[in-house]
Amino acid sequence: MILWLTLFASGIILLSILILGIKWKRLKLFFHDENYTYFEICFITLYFLEQAVFITLSYFYPDYSVFLTGFFALIVISTVAM
């Protein structure tokens, strides 16, 4: 159930990003840089998906919580490094 909710939320976020991309001309005037904000939106979406997967896996596999926490930290650091 949680996995389906996570996938549904991810689909809604992806659809929102696509709609933002289509209406980008008007939104570009609202933000300070031309391409910087689109990168921020993608980063926040990716970070949200990482957290959602981590929470879902922690719920289903509580015995591996220490391993999952370390792996999640590595993924987050890698994402920030990009």
N, C-alpha and C positions, 0 to 999 in steps of 0.2 A: 504494500500500500504506500509506504513512504517512498519507495523507489519510483512509483508511478507519479506521485505528487512532485517529486524532484524533477522528473523528466518533463512533466507538464509545465512546471514553473520555468524550466530551462527553455522550453519551446516558446513560451510567452515572452521571455526576455529576448530571445533571438528574433522573434517577430517584431518586437518593439525597436530593436536596433535596425532592422531592415526598414521599418517605417521612418525612423529618424534619418536613415540614409537617403530616402526618397525626398524628404522634406528638408534636406540639408541646406539649401540656399537661404531659406528664411532663418533657420536656426544658427547658421554661421555668423550672422550679424549679432546674435545674442551673446556669443562666447568671444573670448579675447583672441584666440589664435585660430588659424584655419584648420589645421589637421590635429592639433593637440587634444582637443576635446574628444574626438572620435576614438583616439587611442585610449584615453581615460575610460570611456564607456566600455570598450573591449576589455580593458584590464579589470575593471570592477566586475564585469560579467564573468570573466575567467576565474577571478578570485571567489566569487559567489559559488560557482560550480564546484571549485575545489573544496570549499567548506561544506557544501551540500553532500558531496560524495564522502567526505570524512565523517560527517555526522551519521550518514546512513550506514557506512561500514562499521562505525563504532557501536551503533545500535544492534546490528546483526551479529557482530563478532566482538563481544566485550572482553573475551580472553586475550585478544591481541591488541588491546588498547595502547600499550606501551610502544609496540612496533608501529602501529598506525599513527601515533602521535609523532614519532621520529620521522616517519615517511612523509607525513603531512608537512612537517617543518622543512624538509628538504625540497618538497615541491613548491612551497611558498617562497622559499629563498631563491629557487631557480626562476620562478615567475617574476619576482622583483628584479632579478638580475637582467631579465630580458628588457 
